[in-house]
Amino acid sequence: MAIKKEMLEDLERRRQLIAGDQSKIEARHAKGLMTARERIAGLVDSGSFQESGAHVGHDVRGFGFEKKVLPGDGVVTGLGLVDGRPVSVISQDFMVSGGSLGSRHARKMAETMQQAIELGNPIISMNDSGGARIQEGVRSLAGYGQVFRSNVLASGVVPQIALIAGPCAGGAAYSPALMDFCIQVKKQSNMFICGPEVIKAATGQEAPLDQFATAEAHASVSGNVHFVAENDQDALNIIKRLLSFLPSNNMQDPPHQFSEKLSLEPDYGMNEIVPEEPKTPLDAYQVIERLVDAGEWFEVKRDFARNMITGFARIDGMVAGILANQPKVKAGCIDIDASDKAAEFINFCNAFNIPIVTLMDVPGFMPGLAQERGGIIRHGAKVLYAYANCTVPLVTVIMRKAYGGAYIAMGSKDLCADVVYAWPTAEIAVMGAEGAAKIIYKKELANAADPQAKFRELAEDYRQKFSNPYQAAESDIITDVISPAETRYKVALSLRSLLTKRVARPSKKNGLSPL
């Protein structure tokens, strides 16, 4: 006996309803937008998506919802493969009640994240929602609580990636904020806690959305967004690229692609990019370009705190997180935003077993009243804490300036680093030679016949005696002095040697990082 034809017809009817109204799909396409299901299809390997909760309905009581059908309660969830690797996917469906979050919608999200923790899958959450479903009252708020708790439980266990593909307002913005990486699409999306009307009512300020809610604003000013996408497909490509550098969970190593034979050839072009004059800024991007494998550099938070560069790379096939001071922006000084950017990146790398390479050229923490009042002490301490808390392999290259507390903070040997190389151009000191000479030789300068000439003489003498890398090498503060040409193979060799590093730390519930 065969299954009844009516049952199969009913199943097909239900599946068509779940797939979405064709007129709504066409309306989205006319705006250049993908649907929730199309975003999933564009992300995962063809035919690999296994949906869960497709037949879930809403739980609204009253307000005329008795006759409404909300397929999947406005969110698509399930498992898929990205380049053959399992991922857990959440995609809010704006075509269903504006993607509003109801209690069952939230439960699907939370259950997907809980399952991801158990399976060791990265979480991909595509946000496109009008926010809490008002008709469900406090139950929708309770749903957000379940989602946030799941975000926290997943933190440091599996990578969490948020895509802001449409509206993301109020409480909805906190789930992406709790995740590891946030990608926002230009023009079609916004993210904020309070909209222009609320801001005006509360403060009297005129605040258009383009000043604080757009991808560009979050990427360059607030620092809430790590990547800016041109459109939906570009956002999906960014997710795939990001995943290619990450392990699936905290129990795995990142996807290294070891070469059969390590290249030990010097790169003499590295010597050529180092300016002859110490006051001429070095371009850290040029160093990174020659350090990493061709095409294997993926910058994170490119437009935020540009005096600090962060990103993922492969060096002779090995995945590494790279942090670099950028002397071409604010002289490479570490300010509040750069501190937060660095600490966040270090913490992620440490959680997911990604070795860190630090390229140091830093004259100090940023001076100024605004920085002091803004809490540069507290924010700078985040960098110190993050590095000192690391158990992953840490390799530091001191390129030129390494002054004061900023030198300590940027992956120094005494703080945390396993290997510290210095170029001959490195200046490792409490402060620059000029500043030190003014303090140390105050009396000599006051009594000099030609104070300016004497100052130059004494500053240069201090630089030769105390600001060179050889004094640090003699004191075992650095591992070795190398030429810039040797940087790539020395770093690669160190990373290869350190991959078996294991560190046992005192048992504790959790550390208390400065906030």
N, C-alpha and C positions, 0 to 999 in steps of 0.2 A: 504494500500500500504506500502511496506517495503522500507527502504533506499536502494539506488542503491549499488549493490555489488562493483562496481568500486570505489565508494567513500570510502568504508571501506578498500578496498585493497590499495588505495592511502594513507590513514591514517596509515595503518600498515607499508607500505614502508617507510613513513616519520619517523615513530617511530623507525624503525630498523636503519635508517641512524643516528638518534639522539643518539641511544644507543652506536654507535661506531663501527669501523671496527674490526672484530674479530681477524685479524692477529695482529693488534696493541695491542689489549687487551692481547693476548697470549704473545706478546713480553714483555709487562710490567710484567706479571706474572712470566715470565722466570727470570726477574731481582728481583723478590720478592717484586714488587710494586703493590699497589692497583690502580684502576682507580678512577677518580673523583666521579663517581656514586657509586662505591663500598665503598668508604670512607663514603659517606652519608648513605648508607645502613647499614654499620657497626656501625654507630653512633646512628641513630634514631630507635625508636621502629618499628618492622616489619610492613610494609604496611602503615606507617603513613606519608610518605613524599608526599607533594603536590608541584609539580614543577611549577615554573612560568618562562615564557620566553623561553621555550624549542625550539620554532620554530624561534627564533630571528636569523637573519643572519648578516654577516659582512657589513661594510660600506667602504670598500677599493675601491678607484677609480684608476684603472690602475694597472700596474705591473703584469698583467696576472691574477689578482684575479677575473676577470669577470666570469671565468669558474669554480672557486673554491667554494666549499660549506664548510662553517665553522659552524657546528651545534651548536646552542646556543651561537655563537660567542666565543666559548672557555671557557664558565663558566656555571656551573649548579647552579641555585638558587631556593629557595623555603622554605616552612614551614614543620616542622616535630615535633615529640614528642620524648623526651628523658625521660624515666621513667615516662611517662604520662604528662610531662610538655612541653609546646610549646617552640620551638626554631626557630630562623631564620638562614638558612644555606646558605653559599656561598662555592662552591668548584670549583676551577680552573681546567680545563681539558687540561693536557699537550699533549694529543693525538690530539688536535685540534690546529694546528699552534703553537705548543709549549706553549699553554696556554697564548699566547701573548695578552696583553690588548689593545683592540681597543675601539672606542667610545661607541659602543653598549654594549660591555662587561662591561665597566666601569659603564654605566648607569644601567645595571642590578644589579651590586653590590650596587651602591648608593641607588637605589630604594628599594632593600631588607633591607638595613640598616635603611632607612627612615620608612619603614613599621614596622620594629622591634621596633623603638622608639614609634610609634603610638600604637602598640599592647602590648608593655611592655615585649618583648621577648629577651632573651640573643642572642647575635650574635656569630655565629661560622664561622670563615673564614679560609678555607683550601687553603693555598697558594702553587701553583705549576706552575710557570710561567717564561717564558724567558724574561719578562719585557714588555716595551712599544712596540707596533706594529709599527715598523719603517715606514712601507708603508702608515700609516695613518698620519704621520707627527705630527704636533702640536695638532691635535685633540686627539691623544692618551694621550699627556701630559695634555690636558684639562680634560680628563677622570680621570686621577690620582687626579687632583684637586678636582673633584666632590667626589671621594672616601674619600680623606683626610678630606674634610669638613664634610662628613657624620660621619666619625669616631669621630670628635670633637663634633658634635651635640649629638652623642650617649653617649659621655663620662659622667659618673656619673648618667646616666639615666637607661641604661641597661648594664649588664656585657658584655665585648667583649673579645673573646678568639680567638687567632690566632694559626694556625697550619702551621709550615713550613715543608712541605712534599717533597719539591723538590727545584729547584733554586728559589731564591728570591733576585734579584739584582737591584742596582740603586734605582730609585724612588719607586720601588715595596716594598722595605724594610721599608718604612715609615708608611705604613698602619699598619703592625704588631706592629711597635714601638709606635703607637698612641693607641693601644688596651691595655687592662688591664693585660692580661696574654699571654705569648708566649711559645709554645711548639715546639721543633725542633727535627726532627728525625735524628738519627745517620746515617752516611755513605751516605744516599741517598739525603741529602739536604745541601744547603749552603745559607748564607745570608750575603750580603755586599753592600756597596755603590760603591766602586771602586775595580775592580779586580786586580790580580797580574800584568797584562800588563800595566794598567793605573798607578798603584803605581810606577812601575819601570820607566815608561816614565816621570812621574812627579817628582820623588824623587831620582831615581837611586837605590832604595832599592829592594832587592829580597825578595818577600813576598808570599810564597806558601799559598794556600787557607787554609790548615790545621792549619795555625797559627792564623787565625782571622775570618774565615767564617763558621767553623763547629759548631755543637751543643755543643761540649765540650768546644771550645774556648769561645763561647758566654755565656755559663752557668757559667764558672769559672773565666773568665777574664773581658769581657766587661760588663757582667750583663744584656745583652739584652734578654736573654732567662731564663724563670722561671722553665721549666721542660725539661728534655732530655728523648726522647723516643727511645726504641730499634728498633721499626719498626712501620708501619702504625697502626696496631691493638693496639699496646701498647699506641700509641698516642691517639687513640680514647677512650681507657679505662681511660687514664688520664683526658680527657675532661669530661667524665661521672662522674668520682670521684670528680673532681673540682666542677661541677655543683651541686653535692649532698650537698655541703656546702653553696651554694649561693642562694639568692633570685632571682627571675626572673627580678626584676627591683627595682628602688629606692623607690617605694611606698609600697613595701612588706617587711615583716620581713624574716630573713633567715629561712630555714626549720628546726626549732627546733623539737626535738622529746622528749617532756617532759615526765619524769617518773611520775607514779602515786604518789609516795611517795619519797621525798628527803631523801637520806641516810645521816645521821649525825654521822656515825661511823668514829672515827679517824683511820688514816693509820700510824701505828707506824713504818712501813718500811721506811717512809719518813725521820724519825729521823736518821736512820742508814746510809743514803747516804750523810749526811752532814759531811765533814771532821772535825776532832777535831782541827787540826792546821789551823789558819786563812790564812796562806800562801799556804796551799795545795788547788789547784783549785777544785771547785765544778763542776761536770758535769751537765750542765743544761738539757741535754737530759734525764737523770735519773729522774729529777724533773718532766719534762713534761710527761714522761711515767706514773708516779704515779698520776699525776694531772688529766689527761684526761681519758675518757672512753676507755675501751679496743678496740683497732683497729680503733679508731676515731682520729687519728693524721695524717695530710696531710701537709708535709713540702713544703714550697715555696722558690725557689732560694736556694736550699740546698748547692750547690757548690760555691756560690758567697758570699764573706764577711762572712766567717764562724764564726767570732766573734759575729755575730748577727744572731739569729735564728728567723725565721718567719714561720707561718703556720696556718692552720685552724684545729679546733678540736671541739669535743663535750665534754662538762663537765656536767655530769648528764643530758645528752640529749640536752643541750643548745649549739647552735653553737657559737663559739667565735674565734676571731683572737688572736693568741699568739705571743708575742714578748719576747725574752729572750736574755740577754747578755750571752755569752759562755766563762767563765773564762779559759777554756782549750785552747782557741785560742787567742793569743795576750793579754792574761790576762783579756779578756772581754772588753778591751778599745774600744771606739767608734772612728773609723777612717772615712775617706771620703766615702769609699764604703759602710760601715755599716750604715752611716747616710742616704745615698741615698736609700738603701734597706729598712730601717725602715720607712722612710717618705713615700715612695711609698706604702708600705703595710698599714700603718695607714690611709692614704688618701682613699685607696680603701675601707677598713672596714667602715670608717665613711660615705662614699658615699652610702653604701649599708646596713646600719643599723646593722652591725655586731659588737657586744660588743668586747672590747679588754681587754685581760689579759696580764699584763706586769710582767715579772719575772726579778727583778733587782739585779745584782751583778756587779757593774761597778766602776773601780778605777779612771775613768776620760776619757777625750778625748785623742786620741793617740798623744803623743809628737813627735817632729821631724821636721827637716827643710822641708822635702818633703811634710809633711802634711800641714805645715803652708803656703808654697808656692803654694800648690795645692788647697788651699781655704777651709781648715777645718772649719774656722769660718762660711763661707757661707753655706757649706754643713751641718754642725752641726745645724745651724739655721733652716734648713728644718725640722729637727726632732722636735725642739721646736714649730715651726709653726704648724706642722701637729697635734701634741698632743693638743695644745692650741685651735686649730680650731675644735676639736672633739665635737660632740653632742651626741654620742653613750655612753652607759655605759662603764666606765673605772674602772678596778680593778687592783691595783698594789700590788705585794708582794716583799718587800725588803728582800732578802735572806741573803746577807752579805754586801759587800762593796757598799756604796752609797756616792760617793765623789764629791764635787764641782758642776760645771756646768753640768756634766754628770748625776748627781743625779736629778737635776732639769729637765733635758731634758727627762729622762726615765719615764715619767708618774708620776711625783710627785704630791702631793695634791694641792700645791699652783699653779701649772701650769694648772691642768686639772682634776685630778683623783677624782672620787666619793668616793672610798674606798681605803685606803692604809693600808695593813697589814705589819708588820715587824716581822721577826723571832728574838729570843733572840740574835742570832749571828750577827744581823745587825749592821753595823758601819756607822752612818749617820753623816757626817762631811764635813767641807770645804775641808779638805785633810786628808790623812792618819796620824795616830798618830806620826809616825816617822818624817814625814815632818813638821808637826805642832810643835813638840817639838824642832826641830832645830831652828825654827824662834822665837817661844815664849820665849824659855829658853836659848837664845843665850849667855847672860851674865853669867848665872848660870853654863852653860857647860864650858865656857872659864875659869872660876875660880875654877872649880871642881878639887879635887886631882886626881880622877879617872874619866876622861870625859866619857869613854865608859860605865862604870857602872852607872854613873849619868844619861847618856842619856837613857839607858834602863829603869831606874827607872822613869824618867820624862815622857817618851813616854807611859809607862804602866799607869801612873797616869792620863795622858791626855785621854787615851783610856777609862779608867773606868769612868771618869767624863763627857766626851764630845762625845765619839764615840759610845755610846750605844743607843738602841732604846728608853729607858725610858725617857731620856731628851727630845727627839722628841715628845714622847707621852704626856709629861707634857705640852709642848708648842702647843699641838693640831696640830702638823705637820703630824702625822700619826693617823689612826683610832684606831688601837689596836696592841698589841704585842701578837702573837700566836706561838704555837709550830709548827714545820714543820708537825707534824702528823695531825694537824687540818686544813692544807692548803686546801685540796680538798673540804671538806664540807663547809668551810668558804667562799671560792671563789664561789662555786656553790650557796650557800645561797644568797650571795651578787648579783650575776648575776640574780637570780630569782627575787630578790627584786627591781632591777634596770631596768627591762625590760620595765616598763612604763615611763621611763625618757623622758621628752620632754624639749627642750631648745629653747628659742626664741633669735635670734641674731639680732644686728642692721642691718637695710636694707642697702645693698650695691650691686653694680654691681658684683664685685668679689674682693676677697682679693688678695694681692700681695705677694705670697710666694717667699722666696729666691730661685733663680734658679741656 
